[in-house]
Every structure is written in C-alpha cells, then in structure tokens.
Amino acid sequence: MLDWNQNAIDFYEKMGAPVLPDWRIVRMTGDALEQLAASAAK
C-alpha cells in the first residue's frame, strides 16, 4: 500500500472512501501517447 501520506489516507477513510492498495497514477503525453494511439489504430 502507498502509505507515505497517512494524513490523506486517514482523511479519505473518515469520509467513507475506500483506499485502493497498490495503485499508481500514470500519465502518457507527447511521443509516448502518439505511439500508443498509433499502435491501437492498427
């Protein structure tokens, strides 16, 4: 679990939100995004 920000985790849990373990945010932009789009169009 990504537990480096325990204050945020506690806040969201108190609001009733589930904390999903092992999630990562990924952002694709520029050339990487264009390559992905081109491969999906094939």
mmCIF file of the N, C-alpha and C atoms, coordinates in Angstrom:
data_MODEL
# 
_entry.id   MODEL 
# 
loop_
_atom_site.group_PDB 
_atom_site.id 
_atom_site.type_symbol 
_atom_site.label_atom_id 
_atom_site.label_alt_id 
_atom_site.label_comp_id 
_atom_site.label_asym_id 
_atom_site.label_entity_id 
_atom_site.label_seq_id 
_atom_site.pdbx_PDB_ins_code 
_atom_site.Cartn_x 
_atom_site.Cartn_y 
_atom_site.Cartn_z 
_atom_site.occupancy 
_atom_site.B_iso_or_equiv 
_atom_site.pdbx_formal_charge 
_atom_site.auth_seq_id 
_atom_site.auth_comp_id 
_atom_site.auth_asym_id 
_atom_site.auth_atom_id 
_atom_site.pdbx_PDB_model_num 
ATOM 1   N N  . MET A 1 1  ? 0.845   -1.188 0.000   1.00 0.00 ? 1  MET A N  1 
ATOM 2   C CA . MET A 1 1  ? 0.000   0.000  0.000   1.00 0.00 ? 1  MET A CA 1 
ATOM 3   C C  . MET A 1 1  ? 0.883   1.242  0.000   1.00 0.00 ? 1  MET A C  1 
ATOM 4   N N  . LEU A 1 2  ? 0.422   2.230  -0.694  1.00 0.00 ? 2  LEU A N  1 
ATOM 5   C CA . LEU A 1 2  ? 1.142   3.506  -0.701  1.00 0.00 ? 2  LEU A CA 1 
ATOM 6   C C  . LEU A 1 2  ? 0.761   4.266  0.557   1.00 0.00 ? 2  LEU A C  1 
ATOM 7   N N  . ASP A 1 3  ? 1.573   4.162  1.584   1.00 0.00 ? 3  ASP A N  1 
ATOM 8   C CA . ASP A 1 3  ? 1.188   4.718  2.883   1.00 0.00 ? 3  ASP A CA 1 
ATOM 9   C C  . ASP A 1 3  ? 2.050   5.900  3.315   1.00 0.00 ? 3  ASP A C  1 
ATOM 10  N N  . TRP A 1 4  ? 2.719   6.527  2.370   1.00 0.00 ? 4  TRP A N  1 
ATOM 11  C CA . TRP A 1 4  ? 3.602   7.637  2.733   1.00 0.00 ? 4  TRP A CA 1 
ATOM 12  C C  . TRP A 1 4  ? 2.836   8.875  3.168   1.00 0.00 ? 4  TRP A C  1 
ATOM 13  N N  . ASN A 1 5  ? 1.562   9.010  2.808   1.00 0.00 ? 5  ASN A N  1 
ATOM 14  C CA . ASN A 1 5  ? 0.772   10.171 3.202   1.00 0.00 ? 5  ASN A CA 1 
ATOM 15  C C  . ASN A 1 5  ? -0.390  9.718  4.082   1.00 0.00 ? 5  ASN A C  1 
ATOM 16  N N  . GLN A 1 6  ? -0.047  9.301  5.281   1.00 0.00 ? 6  GLN A N  1 
ATOM 17  C CA . GLN A 1 6  ? -1.045  8.735  6.189   1.00 0.00 ? 6  GLN A CA 1 
ATOM 18  C C  . GLN A 1 6  ? -2.146  9.731  6.529   1.00 0.00 ? 6  GLN A C  1 
ATOM 19  N N  . ASN A 1 7  ? -1.814  11.018 6.607   1.00 0.00 ? 7  ASN A N  1 
ATOM 20  C CA . ASN A 1 7  ? -2.847  12.016 6.903   1.00 0.00 ? 7  ASN A CA 1 
ATOM 21  C C  . ASN A 1 7  ? -3.935  12.020 5.832   1.00 0.00 ? 7  ASN A C  1 
ATOM 22  N N  . ALA A 1 8  ? -3.551  11.935 4.569   1.00 0.00 ? 8  ALA A N  1 
ATOM 23  C CA . ALA A 1 8  ? -4.530  11.909 3.481   1.00 0.00 ? 8  ALA A CA 1 
ATOM 24  C C  . ALA A 1 8  ? -5.339  10.616 3.511   1.00 0.00 ? 8  ALA A C  1 
ATOM 25  N N  . ILE A 1 9  ? -4.672  9.506  3.766   1.00 0.00 ? 9  ILE A N  1 
ATOM 26  C CA . ILE A 1 9  ? -5.368  8.221  3.852   1.00 0.00 ? 9  ILE A CA 1 
ATOM 27  C C  . ILE A 1 9  ? -6.419  8.268  4.952   1.00 0.00 ? 9  ILE A C  1 
ATOM 28  N N  . ASP A 1 10 ? -6.036  8.763  6.116   1.00 0.00 ? 10 ASP A N  1 
ATOM 29  C CA . ASP A 1 10 ? -6.969  8.873  7.240   1.00 0.00 ? 10 ASP A CA 1 
ATOM 30  C C  . ASP A 1 10 ? -8.150  9.769  6.895   1.00 0.00 ? 10 ASP A C  1 
ATOM 31  N N  . PHE A 1 11 ? -7.879  10.891 6.235   1.00 0.00 ? 11 PHE A N  1 
ATOM 32  C CA . PHE A 1 11 ? -8.936  11.828 5.849   1.00 0.00 ? 11 PHE A CA 1 
ATOM 33  C C  . PHE A 1 11 ? -9.969  11.144 4.963   1.00 0.00 ? 11 PHE A C  1 
ATOM 34  N N  . TYR A 1 12 ? -9.516  10.484 3.907   1.00 0.00 ? 12 TYR A N  1 
ATOM 35  C CA . TYR A 1 12 ? -10.449 9.857  2.980   1.00 0.00 ? 12 TYR A CA 1 
ATOM 36  C C  . TYR A 1 12 ? -11.180 8.675  3.614   1.00 0.00 ? 12 TYR A C  1 
ATOM 37  N N  . GLU A 1 13 ? -10.508 7.920  4.448   1.00 0.00 ? 13 GLU A N  1 
ATOM 38  C CA . GLU A 1 13 ? -11.182 6.826  5.133   1.00 0.00 ? 13 GLU A CA 1 
ATOM 39  C C  . GLU A 1 13 ? -12.275 7.344  6.057   1.00 0.00 ? 13 GLU A C  1 
ATOM 40  N N  . LYS A 1 14 ? -12.025 8.461  6.740   1.00 0.00 ? 14 LYS A N  1 
ATOM 41  C CA . LYS A 1 14 ? -13.050 9.052  7.611   1.00 0.00 ? 14 LYS A CA 1 
ATOM 42  C C  . LYS A 1 14 ? -14.251 9.528  6.809   1.00 0.00 ? 14 LYS A C  1 
ATOM 43  N N  . MET A 1 15 ? -14.023 9.895  5.532   1.00 0.00 ? 15 MET A N  1 
ATOM 44  C CA . MET A 1 15 ? -15.109 10.333 4.657   1.00 0.00 ? 15 MET A CA 1 
ATOM 45  C C  . MET A 1 15 ? -15.869 9.135  4.081   1.00 0.00 ? 15 MET A C  1 
ATOM 46  N N  . GLY A 1 16 ? -15.382 7.919  4.342   1.00 0.00 ? 16 GLY A N  1 
ATOM 47  C CA . GLY A 1 16 ? -16.033 6.718  3.857   1.00 0.00 ? 16 GLY A CA 1 
ATOM 48  C C  . GLY A 1 16 ? -15.506 6.216  2.524   1.00 0.00 ? 16 GLY A C  1 
ATOM 49  N N  . ALA A 1 17 ? -14.435 6.816  2.027   1.00 0.00 ? 17 ALA A N  1 
ATOM 50  C CA . ALA A 1 17 ? -13.872 6.406  0.746   1.00 0.00 ? 17 ALA A CA 1 
ATOM 51  C C  . ALA A 1 17 ? -12.953 5.202  0.934   1.00 0.00 ? 17 ALA A C  1 
ATOM 52  N N  . PRO A 1 18 ? -13.064 4.236  0.038   1.00 0.00 ? 18 PRO A N  1 
ATOM 53  C CA . PRO A 1 18 ? -12.135 3.106  0.122   1.00 0.00 ? 18 PRO A CA 1 
ATOM 54  C C  . PRO A 1 18 ? -10.761 3.528  -0.382  1.00 0.00 ? 18 PRO A C  1 
ATOM 55  N N  . VAL A 1 19 ? -9.740  3.055  0.268   1.00 0.00 ? 19 VAL A N  1 
ATOM 56  C CA . VAL A 1 19 ? -8.372  3.320  -0.168  1.00 0.00 ? 19 VAL A CA 1 
ATOM 57  C C  . VAL A 1 19 ? -7.909  2.071  -0.912  1.00 0.00 ? 19 VAL A C  1 
ATOM 58  N N  . LEU A 1 20 ? -7.630  2.215  -2.201  1.00 0.00 ? 20 LEU A N  1 
ATOM 59  C CA . LEU A 1 20 ? -7.255  1.077  -3.032  1.00 0.00 ? 20 LEU A CA 1 
ATOM 60  C C  . LEU A 1 20 ? -5.754  0.845  -2.926  1.00 0.00 ? 20 LEU A C  1 
ATOM 61  N N  . PRO A 1 21 ? -5.343  -0.365 -2.549  1.00 0.00 ? 21 PRO A N  1 
ATOM 62  C CA . PRO A 1 21 ? -3.919  -0.647 -2.380  1.00 0.00 ? 21 PRO A CA 1 
ATOM 63  C C  . PRO A 1 21 ? -3.195  -0.757 -3.725  1.00 0.00 ? 21 PRO A C  1 
ATOM 64  N N  . ASP A 1 22 ? -1.951  -0.379 -3.734  1.00 0.00 ? 22 ASP A N  1 
ATOM 65  C CA . ASP A 1 22 ? -1.049  -0.601 -4.863  1.00 0.00 ? 22 ASP A CA 1 
ATOM 66  C C  . ASP A 1 22 ? -1.437  0.081  -6.158  1.00 0.00 ? 22 ASP A C  1 
ATOM 67  N N  . TRP A 1 23 ? -2.166  1.160  -6.113  1.00 0.00 ? 23 TRP A N  1 
ATOM 68  C CA . TRP A 1 23 ? -2.493  1.885  -7.338  1.00 0.00 ? 23 TRP A CA 1 
ATOM 69  C C  . TRP A 1 23 ? -1.413  2.904  -7.630  1.00 0.00 ? 23 TRP A C  1 
ATOM 70  N N  . ARG A 1 24 ? -1.156  3.096  -8.912  1.00 0.00 ? 24 ARG A N  1 
ATOM 71  C CA . ARG A 1 24 ? -0.189  4.093  -9.363  1.00 0.00 ? 24 ARG A CA 1 
ATOM 72  C C  . ARG A 1 24 ? -0.868  4.972  -10.407 1.00 0.00 ? 24 ARG A C  1 
ATOM 73  N N  . ILE A 1 25 ? -0.570  6.238  -10.396 1.00 0.00 ? 25 ILE A N  1 
ATOM 74  C CA . ILE A 1 25 ? -1.080  7.157  -11.413 1.00 0.00 ? 25 ILE A CA 1 
ATOM 75  C C  . ILE A 1 25 ? -0.047  7.222  -12.520 1.00 0.00 ? 25 ILE A C  1 
ATOM 76  N N  . VAL A 1 26 ? -0.517  7.072  -13.746 1.00 0.00 ? 26 VAL A N  1 
ATOM 77  C CA . VAL A 1 26 ? 0.371   7.095  -14.899 1.00 0.00 ? 26 VAL A CA 1 
ATOM 78  C C  . VAL A 1 26 ? -0.143  8.146  -15.869 1.00 0.00 ? 26 VAL A C  1 
ATOM 79  N N  . ARG A 1 27 ? 0.757   8.952  -16.402 1.00 0.00 ? 27 ARG A N  1 
ATOM 80  C CA . ARG A 1 27 ? 0.379   9.967  -17.380 1.00 0.00 ? 27 ARG A CA 1 
ATOM 81  C C  . ARG A 1 27 ? 1.197   9.749  -18.644 1.00 0.00 ? 27 ARG A C  1 
ATOM 82  N N  . MET A 1 28 ? 0.492   9.629  -19.754 1.00 0.00 ? 28 MET A N  1 
ATOM 83  C CA . MET A 1 28 ? 1.173   9.485  -21.045 1.00 0.00 ? 28 MET A CA 1 
ATOM 84  C C  . MET A 1 28 ? 0.942   10.763 -21.838 1.00 0.00 ? 28 MET A C  1 
ATOM 85  N N  . THR A 1 29 ? 2.041   11.344 -22.340 1.00 0.00 ? 29 THR A N  1 
ATOM 86  C CA . THR A 1 29 ? 1.954   12.558 -23.140 1.00 0.00 ? 29 THR A CA 1 
ATOM 87  C C  . THR A 1 29 ? 2.950   12.476 -24.293 1.00 0.00 ? 29 THR A C  1 
ATOM 88  N N  . GLY A 1 30 ? 2.820   13.399 -25.193 1.00 0.00 ? 30 GLY A N  1 
ATOM 89  C CA . GLY A 1 30 ? 3.803   13.549 -26.259 1.00 0.00 ? 30 GLY A CA 1 
ATOM 90  C C  . GLY A 1 30 ? 3.998   12.304 -27.101 1.00 0.00 ? 30 GLY A C  1 
ATOM 91  N N  . ASP A 1 31 ? 5.259   11.976 -27.361 1.00 0.00 ? 31 ASP A N  1 
ATOM 92  C CA . ASP A 1 31 ? 5.606   10.854 -28.234 1.00 0.00 ? 31 ASP A CA 1 
ATOM 93  C C  . ASP A 1 31 ? 5.043   9.528  -27.729 1.00 0.00 ? 31 ASP A C  1 
ATOM 94  N N  . ALA A 1 32 ? 5.094   9.312  -26.423 1.00 0.00 ? 32 ALA A N  1 
ATOM 95  C CA . ALA A 1 32 ? 4.581   8.052  -25.874 1.00 0.00 ? 32 ALA A CA 1 
ATOM 96  C C  . ALA A 1 32 ? 3.088   7.898  -26.164 1.00 0.00 ? 32 ALA A C  1 
ATOM 97  N N  . LEU A 1 33 ? 2.329   8.975  -26.028 1.00 0.00 ? 33 LEU A N  1 
ATOM 98  C CA . LEU A 1 33 ? 0.895   8.934  -26.294 1.00 0.00 ? 33 LEU A CA 1 
ATOM 99  C C  . LEU A 1 33 ? 0.625   8.728  -27.779 1.00 0.00 ? 33 LEU A C  1 
ATOM 100 N N  . GLU A 1 34 ? 1.389   9.386  -28.612 1.00 0.00 ? 34 GLU A N  1 
ATOM 101 C CA . GLU A 1 34 ? 1.227   9.208  -30.056 1.00 0.00 ? 34 GLU A CA 1 
ATOM 102 C C  . GLU A 1 34 ? 1.548   7.781  -30.481 1.00 0.00 ? 34 GLU A C  1 
ATOM 103 N N  . GLN A 1 35 ? 2.567   7.184  -29.905 1.00 0.00 ? 35 GLN A N  1 
ATOM 104 C CA . GLN A 1 35 ? 2.901   5.796  -30.221 1.00 0.00 ? 35 GLN A CA 1 
ATOM 105 C C  . GLN A 1 35 ? 1.796   4.843  -29.771 1.00 0.00 ? 35 GLN A C  1 
ATOM 106 N N  . LEU A 1 36 ? 1.232   5.096  -28.614 1.00 0.00 ? 36 LEU A N  1 
ATOM 107 C CA . LEU A 1 36 ? 0.145   4.267  -28.127 1.00 0.00 ? 36 LEU A CA 1 
ATOM 108 C C  . LEU A 1 36 ? -1.055  4.374  -29.055 1.00 0.00 ? 36 LEU A C  1 
ATOM 109 N N  . ALA A 1 37 ? -1.417  5.586  -29.455 1.00 0.00 ? 37 ALA A N  1 
ATOM 110 C CA . ALA A 1 37 ? -2.545  5.784  -30.355 1.00 0.00 ? 37 ALA A CA 1 
ATOM 111 C C  . ALA A 1 37 ? -2.316  5.117  -31.695 1.00 0.00 ? 37 ALA A C  1 
ATOM 112 N N  . ALA A 1 38 ? -1.099  5.213  -32.208 1.00 0.00 ? 38 ALA A N  1 
ATOM 113 C CA . ALA A 1 38 ? -0.780  4.589  -33.493 1.00 0.00 ? 38 ALA A CA 1 
ATOM 114 C C  . ALA A 1 38 ? -0.873  3.064  -33.404 1.00 0.00 ? 38 ALA A C  1 
ATOM 115 N N  . SER A 1 39 ? -0.442  2.490  -32.296 1.00 0.00 ? 39 SER A N  1 
ATOM 116 C CA . SER A 1 39 ? -0.490  1.032  -32.155 1.00 0.00 ? 39 SER A CA 1 
ATOM 117 C C  . SER A 1 39 ? -1.924  0.541  -31.991 1.00 0.00 ? 39 SER A C  1 
ATOM 118 N N  . ALA A 1 40 ? -2.781  1.350  -31.397 1.00 0.00 ? 40 ALA A N  1 
ATOM 119 C CA . ALA A 1 40 ? -4.179  0.969  -31.206 1.00 0.00 ? 40 ALA A CA 1 
ATOM 120 C C  . ALA A 1 40 ? -4.956  1.063  -32.519 1.00 0.00 ? 40 ALA A C  1 
ATOM 121 N N  . ALA A 1 41 ? -4.496  1.920  -33.421 1.00 0.00 ? 41 ALA A N  1 
ATOM 122 C CA . ALA A 1 41 ? -5.202  2.124  -34.689 1.00 0.00 ? 41 ALA A CA 1 
ATOM 123 C C  . ALA A 1 41 ? -4.921  1.005  -35.686 1.00 0.00 ? 41 ALA A C  1 
ATOM 124 N N  . LYS A 1 42 ? -3.958  0.158  -35.402 1.00 0.00 ? 42 LYS A N  1 
ATOM 125 C CA . LYS A 1 42 ? -3.582  -0.911 -36.338 1.00 0.00 ? 42 LYS A CA 1 
ATOM 126 C C  . LYS A 1 42 ? -4.555  -2.046 -36.320 1.00 0.00 ? 42 LYS A C  1 
# 
